[in-house]
Amino acid sequence: MAFIDESSLINLEALEAEVVGIAARLGQHDSGMHSHTKAQLLYAPQGCMTITLEGLHCVLPPTRAAWIPPECRHSVVMERVVDYRSVYFAPHLTQTIANRIQILEVTPLLKALVERMAFWPWDKPAAAMVNTYQLFFEELAQAKESYQALPLPSDRRLQAWLADLHRAPCDVPTLKELGQQLGASSKTISRIFTRQTGMAYQSWRQQWRLQQAIALLATDHQVNDVAYRLGFSSDSAFIAFFKQHTGATPLQYLQPKY
């Protein structure tokens, strides 16, 4: 069976099928940093996942999926119950697909194909897979990319702070507060962020807050709760911030666009 629970142990590399689907319903879970020889499509039709890969951090609400190339190191964190779907593809099937990370908008057809493949038995004959995965690759090529993956600074002076931030992601400090925590000047921190992420710390902080807002909204938190957790002065201030960065209100953002 392709449906698993948190106690299941899977040796993915030992499975010989060209396409391996996994469906699960998981609560608190941290995969740890790892990689696969197969390419992976990662998606949650319900709930939200946080994914870190190749110096990028992003959230995957039900409107987004991640395409992860072979051998790409990544980790996935789930804070609440998540309906998890993952489909792995043998490397020879994905040679014509761009060998890079993609965060994609999920169309109804893409969702339906992932849902079908995630529940395939692991001994499904290869000939019976071809039509479905070829249609999947066609739809994947046409999916729109979402550019909300946030680059993470690699400077060693920031690594302990980043680890703490991942544990308490809503508590992202101002530039002045971060300088006090690290014992470094605001100018030094700004220079590190600009050089290593391509954006000033204030812009980076706003993008981090936006990602946490999406994650909270996708796990059924109310707008007023999200605004409070992220330190906004009012619900209206949070809604204005969210709309400025996404072009949609919090409620509109999580609605399917297709």
Secondary structure, 3 states (H helix, E strand, C coil): CCEECCCCCCCHHHCCCCEEEEEEEECCEECCCECCCCEEEEEEEECCEEEEECCEEEEECCCEEEEECCCCCEEEEECCCEEEEEEEECHHHCCCCCCCCEEEECCHHHHHHHHHHHCCCCCCCHHHCHHHHHHHHHHHHHCCECCCCEECCCCHHHHHHHHHHHHCCCCCCCHHHHHHHHCCCHHHHHHHHHHHHCCCHHHHHHHHHHHHHHHHHHCCCCHHHHHHHCCCCCHHHHHHHHHHHHCCCHHHHCCCCC
